[in-house]
Structure formats: C-alpha cells, structure tokens
Amino acid sequence: MESLNALLQGMGLMHLGAGQAIMLLVSLLLLWLAIAKKFEPLLLLPIGFGGLLSNIPEAGMALTALESLLAHHDAGQLAVIAAKLNCAPDVHAIKEALALALPSVQGQMENLAVDMGYTPGVLALFYKVAIGSGVAPLVIFMGVGAMTDFGPLLANPRTLLLGAAAQFGIFATVLGALTLNYFGIISFTLPQAAAIGIIGGADGPTAIYLSGKLAPELLGAIAVAAYSYMALVPLIQPPIMRALTTETERKIRMVQLRTVSKREKILFPVVLLLLVA
C-alpha cells in the first residue's frame, strides 16, 4: 500500500494546480484551433505546445534555477536566500524582494540556486538565450520583413494611413491598463502598462521585445495575447465588417492601381532605413 501511495505521489497529476489545469486546457484549445480549424497554425501550434510543456506538473521546464528552489519550499535553502536579500524566509517575501532587487543581485541569487543543485528548465534556457538577449525578436523581424510585399503600399501610399490609425490601439490599451490600476481592479505599473499597450500595435515581435525589456514577468501573457488575437482575426473581423459596411461595399473588387517594379520594392526599405536610422 505504501508503494502504491508513493507511486501516486510521484505522478505529476497528483500535484496539478488549478492554474496549471486551466492553462493546459487553453493550450489544448489553441492546438485544436491550429490543427482542426487551420487558424494560423504557424502561430497557435507552437504557442499551444509551449503552453503544454510549461504547465506539466513538477516538470519545471519553464522555471529558472531560483524559481525551482522557491517551488521546492526547503526551509533551510529559503533561509539562505532570505538572509542574502534581508527579508523574511518565506516564498512571498523573497519574491517581493527579488522584484525590487537589482539585476546583478537577481543574477547572484540565480547562481546561488545553481550552487545548491538546482538547474534551469530547457524553456527557461531558451528564453534566456533567445528572448532575454533580444535575438529572437530581431530574427522574427527579419523573416517578416523578407516575406512582406510592399507593392500595394507603393502603388497606393494613402493606405499608410490605415497602419497609422492602428497605432491608436497602443495608446488606448495603455490608458485602459492605467485606468484598471487607478480604480484598483488590477494593479499595473507604468512600464507594465506600456508593455501591454504595445499589443495594440498588432505586432508580435515588437510586443515580445518591449515586454522583455519593460515587464519580463508579463512576457508570456503578453506574447500569448498578442499572437492569439492576431491569429483569431478571421473570427473577430467578419462581424465587425458586416456591422460597418453594406453588402454592396463588401462586393467592391479591389485592384492594384499600378504595377510596382522590383527596383522600387528593393529601394523602398533601404531608403526608409536610411531616413529613420
């Protein structure tokens, strides 16, 4: 009986928390939308799979060495970390002290956790190398830029105003986050509100890069929110289009005004870079 109990206690499902269960269901939903419904599989499939890996109970694949130490709840080890941070030896107090500590102090605590035998998970290592360094967003930018066809924009430059109008979403989202903080509904600092606001620009790499700099603790939620709503545009857009346009307007066939030469397409990003650099 003791062996059976030990076996059950060793299973990850026995340690499944409510938050993990919800995120596993959300991840499965994203995978279903990507595979069964073909909703932006290039975006939703890796997000859903990453969500599954991150929330496997007791696996700690997304935890740093220090986070693994805090999750282990060893009183002696917590006391050592708390003494270094001059705070109470409990997880909540240590997390608050770490949030206020300098990056150099946070790095020292991470190294101390490694010395105690804890190792970061593979996803935490990937975050440090790819996201934390800023390399991954830049590579994504390069890929998106290489795939972008500027022909319609060059043929009709007035369409640039459509993109400019979209930037209103940034300011609206920042003000919305600060309003929630003002009324005490959800607490957001100004850097956190700015990181959330960049979602309104409908640009995933920018959201990842900026949140990594301003609010790393919100990076996961911001990345999932940004890419999920962009992937679900086919669901969100049709009812809005039907509400704001007539059937006759929706039947108008849009044609490109003129043929844009390859030279124009090559020179446009180069000249733009020189102007804004």
GIHUZI-V384855 format. One record per helix or strand. SS is the DSSP state (alpha for helix, beta for strand). FROM is the first residue (numbers start at 1). TO is the last residue. If there is no record, write none. Layout:
SS|FROM|TO  SS|FROM|TO
This chain:
alpha|2|10  alpha|12|15  alpha|18|35  alpha|41|54  alpha|65|72  alpha|75|85  alpha|91|100  alpha|103|115  alpha|122|131  alpha|135|147  alpha|151|155  alpha|157|166  alpha|168|182  alpha|190|201  alpha|204|214  alpha|216|231  alpha|233|244  alpha|247|250  alpha|262|276
